[in-house]
Structures are given as structure tokens and as C-alpha cells.
Amino acid sequence: MALHQRGSLGGDCVGPADGYAFRKPQRLTITVPWNLYDTLVQRSDQQGRSLSNLACYWLERQADQLRRDSFPHDGF
């Protein structure tokens, strides 16, 4: 898995004093076409979730698909 760093690692990790650290979520700002924005708003309203949460879910699903397409499993 590729690691993409922005800034120093210390600012991106939080955790107990024993040195165990995990990555905290990062904020991302994007500009999208109006029709995509409208689709996201309508779907988030239907599902009773925030626009940010729905957009994150969609991005995670797409990233999972890209990973599966990049690393096929033994012909399955």
C-alpha cells in the first residue's frame, strides 16, 4: 500500500504516550459539478446522513474497487 504524506507525520498521528499512534481522519475540500452536488444532497437527505458522510462513503467504495482492480486474486 502506498503512503501519501502531507506535512510532518507528527501532526497527522495521535495516540497514547507509549508511542502507539493511529492516523486521524483528514479534511479534504473539492469542487464538484452542480449535478453531482445535487445528487449527493438528495441522496444524503433520503438516507438521513450528512453530505460529508455520504461523500466519504462513496469515495471509500470507489477506493476499495480500485484496490480490487489493481490486485486481482489468483484468478477469482
C-alpha positions as a Markdown table, in Angstrom:
| # | Residue | x | y | z |
|---|---|---|---|---|
| 1 | Met | 0.0 | 0.0 | 0.0 |
| 2 | Ala | 1.3 | 3.4 | -0.9 |
| 3 | Leu | 1.7 | 6.0 | 1.8 |
| 4 | His | 0.9 | 9.6 | 0.9 |
| 5 | Gln | 2.3 | 12.1 | 3.3 |
| 6 | Arg | 1.3 | 15.8 | 3.6 |
| 7 | Gly | 3.3 | 17.7 | 6.1 |
| 8 | Ser | 5.0 | 16.2 | 9.1 |
| 9 | Leu | 3.9 | 12.8 | 10.3 |
| 10 | Gly | 3.7 | 14.1 | 13.9 |
| 11 | Gly | 0.7 | 16.3 | 13.1 |
| 12 | Asp | -1.2 | 13.5 | 11.4 |
| 13 | Cys | -1.0 | 10.9 | 14.2 |
| 14 | Val | -2.5 | 10.8 | 17.6 |
| 15 | Gly | -2.2 | 8.2 | 20.4 |
| 16 | Pro | -1.1 | 7.4 | 23.9 |
| 17 | Ala | 2.2 | 8.4 | 25.3 |
| 18 | Asp | 3.6 | 4.8 | 24.8 |
| 19 | Gly | 4.3 | 5.6 | 21.2 |
| 20 | Tyr | 1.3 | 3.7 | 19.7 |
| 21 | Ala | -0.2 | 6.0 | 17.1 |
| 22 | Phe | -3.0 | 5.9 | 14.6 |
| 23 | Arg | -3.9 | 8.2 | 11.7 |
| 24 | Lys | -6.7 | 10.6 | 12.3 |
| 25 | Pro | -9.2 | 11.5 | 9.6 |
| 26 | Gln | -8.1 | 14.2 | 7.2 |
| 27 | Arg | -10.2 | 17.0 | 5.8 |
| 28 | Leu | -10.5 | 17.3 | 2.0 |
| 29 | Thr | -12.0 | 20.2 | 0.1 |
| 30 | Ile | -13.1 | 19.6 | -3.5 |
| 31 | Thr | -15.2 | 21.3 | -6.2 |
| 32 | Val | -17.8 | 19.2 | -7.9 |
| 33 | Pro | -20.2 | 19.9 | -10.8 |
| 34 | Trp | -23.6 | 21.1 | -9.7 |
| 35 | Asn | -25.4 | 18.0 | -10.9 |
| 36 | Leu | -23.2 | 15.8 | -8.7 |
| 37 | Tyr | -23.7 | 18.1 | -5.8 |
| 38 | Asp | -27.4 | 17.9 | -6.2 |
| 39 | Thr | -27.4 | 14.1 | -6.5 |
| 40 | Leu | -25.3 | 13.9 | -3.3 |
| 41 | Val | -27.6 | 16.3 | -1.4 |
| 42 | Gln | -30.7 | 14.4 | -2.5 |
| 43 | Arg | -29.3 | 11.0 | -1.6 |
| 44 | Ser | -27.9 | 12.2 | 1.8 |
| 45 | Asp | -31.4 | 13.6 | 2.6 |
| 46 | Gln | -33.0 | 10.3 | 1.6 |
| 47 | Gln | -30.6 | 8.3 | 3.8 |
| 48 | Gly | -30.7 | 10.8 | 6.7 |
| 49 | Arg | -27.0 | 11.3 | 6.8 |
| 50 | Ser | -24.7 | 14.2 | 6.3 |
| 51 | Leu | -23.4 | 15.2 | 2.9 |
| 52 | Ser | -19.9 | 14.8 | 4.1 |
| 53 | Asn | -20.6 | 11.3 | 5.4 |
| 54 | Leu | -22.2 | 10.2 | 2.2 |
| 55 | Ala | -19.4 | 11.6 | 0.1 |
| 56 | Cys | -16.8 | 9.8 | 2.2 |
| 57 | Tyr | -18.7 | 6.5 | 1.9 |
| 58 | Trp | -18.8 | 6.9 | -1.9 |
| 59 | Leu | -15.1 | 7.7 | -2.0 |
| 60 | Glu | -14.3 | 4.7 | 0.2 |
| 61 | Arg | -16.3 | 2.4 | -2.0 |
| 62 | Gln | -14.5 | 3.6 | -5.1 |
| 63 | Ala | -11.1 | 3.3 | -3.5 |
| 64 | Asp | -11.9 | -0.3 | -2.5 |
| 65 | Gln | -12.9 | -1.1 | -6.1 |
| 66 | Leu | -9.7 | 0.5 | -7.4 |
| 67 | Arg | -7.7 | -1.7 | -5.0 |
| 68 | Arg | -9.5 | -4.8 | -6.1 |
| 69 | Asp | -9.0 | -4.0 | -9.7 |
| 70 | Ser | -5.3 | -3.3 | -9.1 |
| 71 | Phe | -4.6 | -6.5 | -7.3 |
| 72 | Pro | -6.6 | -9.4 | -8.8 |
| 73 | His | -6.8 | -12.5 | -6.5 |
| 74 | Asp | -5.4 | -15.7 | -8.2 |
| 75 | Gly | -8.0 | -15.7 | -11.0 |
| 76 | Phe | -11.1 | -15.4 | -8.8 |
